[in-house]
Amino acid sequence: MDDKTIQRNLQTSIILFVLCLIVTIAAALLQWTEITIAMGVLAVVQAYIIYVWWHRKRHRKPHFQHKPYERA
């Protein structure tokens, strides 16, 4: 993946994370327990996806990185 794709995916994940947090807070204030739990779980998943994209952005690897084949 190129840097533009990683940056775009990272930005999209951050936007979805913020939206999940906003809906979680609104649902908690309206005492909608099921929606609060569901959106909280989605916020945690988005936080993990942000971590993955951030890690991928910081630690670039060559796309085709093969180890030499060794026979036993």
C-alpha positions in Angstrom: 0.0 0.0 0.0 1.2 3.5 -0.7 1.3 6.4 1.8 -1.9 8.0 0.4 -4.0 4.9 1.0 -2.7 4.4 4.5 -3.3 8.1 5.3 -6.8 8.0 3.9 -7.7 4.8 5.8 -6.2 6.3 9.0 -8.3 9.5 8.6 -11.5 7.5 7.9 -10.9 5.4 11.0 -10.4 8.5 13.1 -13.7 10.0 11.8 -15.6 6.8 12.5 -14.1 6.6 16.0 -15.2 10.2 16.8 -18.7 9.5 15.5 -18.9 6.3 17.5 -17.9 8.2 20.7 -20.5 10.9 20.0 -23.3 8.4 19.5 -22.1 6.5 22.6 -22.4 9.6 24.7 -25.7 10.6 23.3 -27.1 7.1 23.8 -25.8 7.0 27.4 -27.5 10.3 28.1 -30.8 9.0 26.7 -30.3 5.8 28.7 -30.4 3.5 25.6 -28.3 0.7 27.1 -28.1 -1.6 24.1 -27.1 1.2 21.7 -24.6 2.5 24.2 -22.9 -1.0 24.5 -22.9 -1.6 20.8 -21.4 1.8 19.9 -18.9 1.5 22.7 -17.8 -1.8 21.2 -17.6 -0.3 17.8 -15.5 2.6 19.2 -13.0 0.1 20.7 -12.8 -1.7 17.4 -12.2 1.6 15.6 -9.5 2.4 18.1 -7.8 -0.9 17.3 -8.0 -0.2 13.6 -6.5 3.2 14.1 -3.6 1.6 16.0 -3.1 -0.9 13.1 -3.0 1.9 10.5 -0.8 4.1 12.6 1.7 1.2 13.2 1.6 0.5 9.4 2.3 4.1 8.7 5.3 4.3 11.0 6.9 0.9 10.2 7.1 0.5 6.5 8.1 -2.9 5.1 8.8 -3.8 1.5 5.7 -5.3 -0.1 7.4 -8.4 -1.4 9.7 -9.5 1.5 10.5 -13.2 1.2 12.8 -15.2 3.4 15.3 -17.5 1.6 13.9 -21.0 1.3 15.9 -23.5 3.4 15.6 -27.3 3.0 15.6 -29.4 6.1 
